[in-house]
Amino acid sequence: MFGYRSAAPKVRLTTDRLVVRLVHERDAWRLADYYAANRDFLKPWEPVRDESHCYPSGWQARLGLITDMHRQGSAFYFALLDADETEVRGVANFSNVLRGSFHACFLGYSLGEKWQGQGLMHEALQSAIRYMQRQQRIHRIMANYMPHNQRSGNLLARLGFEKEGYAKDYLLIDGRWQDHVLTALTMKAWAAER
Ligand SMILES: CC(C)(COP(=O)(O)OP(=O)(O)OC[C@H]1O[C@@H](n2cnc3c(N)ncnc32)[C@H](O)[C@@H]1OP(=O)(O)O)[C@@H](O)C(=O)NCCC(=O)NCCS
């Protein structure tokens, strides 16, 4: 389950309206298009992104590193795509995967501006979370949001994440240290390896 694999895992989940799959090295232009189209929309909610996020060449380098993390099982970067897999509608990343007595990771996500308010992130995360819990055997998924990010807070609450705390000056978002509400989803039925 954990440890370096020679090939990155190929994970492709389907929901009613989306293909939710791990990104791979041929996604460079799709991801560049997504970040270029949503640059202004995502700015208040994300760390400052350098220009390379808007160009396939920047993503080629980054996808090499991400594929390595997929091989190691240390992170899982999902793209939310249309059924033909031509357009990235959003992303959902499970990062900093730790095993041992923790079996935990962080979750981050974003959805393109034109896809807001249709239940798409909820649909995608239900499926991706199930994969992380059942196939990757993650017990705790942590996701944190700025108090004024009501859409994100609502989404997490609907998915069953519970509030665990409040951290001041927690993350550098849009160039400023911003407070965050800390939440987590734990898998009640987690069982040790069979
Ligand atoms: C956070 C974010 C992903 C939430 O997107 P979202 O579209 O609101 O999320 P959901 O998929 O849960 O959709 C819920 C909305 O769709 C509506 N909806 C419409 N059809 C629906 C359906 N079939 N099923 C469920 N919800 C549906 C719901 O009513 C709700 O809208 P409302 O909040 O206006 O009531 C998005 O706002 C985003 O990308 N923000 C910028 C980046 C960001 O903040 N990232 C997170 C940092 S912590």
The ligand as an SDF file (V2000), in Angstrom:
LIG
                    3D

 48 50  0  0  0  0  0  0  0  0999 V2000
  -15.4270   25.9500   -2.3790 C   0  0  0  0  0  0  0  0  0  0  0  0
  -16.0430   25.5690   -3.7210 C   0  0  0  0  0  0  0  0  0  0  0  0
  -15.3410   24.3630   -4.3070 C   0  0  0  0  0  0  0  0  0  0  0  0
  -17.5390   25.2350   -3.4670 C   0  0  0  0  0  0  0  0  0  0  0  0
  -18.1990   25.0810   -4.7230 O   0  0  0  0  0  0  0  0  0  0  0  0
  -19.7750   24.7680   -4.7690 P   0  0  0  0  0  0  0  0  0  0  0  0
  -20.1710   24.6860   -6.1800 O   0  0  0  0  0  0  0  0  0  0  0  0
  -20.4690   25.7340   -3.8840 O   0  0  0  0  0  0  0  0  0  0  0  0
  -19.8270   23.3760   -4.0600 O   0  0  0  0  0  0  0  0  0  0  0  0
  -20.8570   22.1840   -4.1450 P   0  0  0  0  0  0  0  0  0  0  0  0
  -20.4100   21.2190   -5.1570 O   0  0  0  0  0  0  0  0  0  0  0  0
  -21.0090   21.7010   -2.7490 O   0  0  0  0  0  0  0  0  0  0  0  0
  -22.2160   22.8270   -4.6430 O   0  0  0  0  0  0  0  0  0  0  0  0
  -23.1250   23.3410   -3.7170 C   0  0  0  0  0  0  0  0  0  0  0  0
  -23.9910   24.3500   -4.3610 C   0  0  0  0  0  0  0  0  0  0  0  0
  -24.5900   23.8000   -5.5440 O   0  0  0  0  0  0  0  0  0  0  0  0
  -26.0360   23.8660   -5.4470 C   0  0  0  0  0  0  0  0  0  0  0  0
  -26.5440   22.7210   -6.1950 N   0  0  0  0  0  0  0  0  0  0  0  0
  -27.1730   22.8250   -7.4030 C   0  0  0  0  0  0  0  0  0  0  0  0
  -27.4360   21.6040   -7.8790 N   0  0  0  0  0  0  0  0  0  0  0  0
  -27.0000   20.7110   -6.9620 C   0  0  0  0  0  0  0  0  0  0  0  0
  -27.0200   19.3100   -6.9030 C   0  0  0  0  0  0  0  0  0  0  0  0
  -27.4990   18.5690   -7.8850 N   0  0  0  0  0  0  0  0  0  0  0  0
  -26.4620   18.7050   -5.8170 N   0  0  0  0  0  0  0  0  0  0  0  0
  -25.9530   19.4360   -4.8220 C   0  0  0  0  0  0  0  0  0  0  0  0
  -25.9030   20.7960   -4.8240 N   0  0  0  0  0  0  0  0  0  0  0  0
  -26.4330   21.4240   -5.8950 C   0  0  0  0  0  0  0  0  0  0  0  0
  -26.2850   23.9010   -3.9630 C   0  0  0  0  0  0  0  0  0  0  0  0
  -27.5400   24.4740   -3.6770 O   0  0  0  0  0  0  0  0  0  0  0  0
  -25.1400   24.7910   -3.5140 C   0  0  0  0  0  0  0  0  0  0  0  0
  -25.3820   26.1300   -3.8770 O   0  0  0  0  0  0  0  0  0  0  0  0
  -25.5860   27.2680   -2.7740 P   0  0  0  0  0  0  0  0  0  0  0  0
  -24.3320   27.2450   -1.9150 O   0  0  0  0  0  0  0  0  0  0  0  0
  -25.7260   28.5000   -3.5860 O   0  0  0  0  0  0  0  0  0  0  0  0
  -26.7820   26.8260   -2.0240 O   0  0  0  0  0  0  0  0  0  0  0  0
  -15.9710   26.7340   -4.7210 C   0  0  0  0  0  0  0  0  0  0  0  0
  -16.7100   27.8330   -4.2500 O   0  0  0  0  0  0  0  0  0  0  0  0
  -14.5640   27.2110   -5.0630 C   0  0  0  0  0  0  0  0  0  0  0  0
  -13.9110   26.6430   -5.9210 O   0  0  0  0  0  0  0  0  0  0  0  0
  -14.1080   28.2990   -4.4190 N   0  0  0  0  0  0  0  0  0  0  0  0
  -12.8030   28.8550   -4.7080 C   0  0  0  0  0  0  0  0  0  0  0  0
  -11.6690   27.9940   -4.2090 C   0  0  0  0  0  0  0  0  0  0  0  0
  -11.8230   27.6390   -2.7510 C   0  0  0  0  0  0  0  0  0  0  0  0
  -12.4060   28.3670   -1.9770 O   0  0  0  0  0  0  0  0  0  0  0  0
  -11.2750   26.4950   -2.3690 N   0  0  0  0  0  0  0  0  0  0  0  0
  -11.3680   25.9900   -1.0220 C   0  0  0  0  0  0  0  0  0  0  0  0
  -10.3950   26.6230   -0.1180 C   0  0  0  0  0  0  0  0  0  0  0  0
  -10.6880   26.0650    1.5460 S   0  0  0  0  0  0  0  0  0  0  0  0
  1  2  1  0
  2  3  1  0
  2  4  1  0
  2 36  1  0
  4  5  1  0
  5  6  1  0
  6  7  2  0
  6  8  1  0
  6  9  1  0
  9 10  1  0
 10 11  2  0
 10 12  1  0
 10 13  1  0
 13 14  1  0
 14 15  1  0
 15 16  1  0
 15 30  1  0
 16 17  1  0
 17 18  1  0
 17 28  1  0
 18 19  1  0
 18 27  1  0
 19 20  2  0
 20 21  1  0
 21 22  1  0
 21 27  2  0
 22 23  1  0
 22 24  2  0
 24 25  1  0
 25 26  2  0
 26 27  1  0
 28 29  1  0
 28 30  1  0
 30 31  1  0
 31 32  1  0
 32 33  2  0
 32 34  1  0
 32 35  1  0
 36 37  1  0
 36 38  1  0
 38 39  2  0
 38 40  1  0
 40 41  1  0
 41 42  1  0
 42 43  1  0
 43 44  2  0
 43 45  1  0
 45 46  1  0
 46 47  1  0
 47 48  1  0
M  END
$$$$
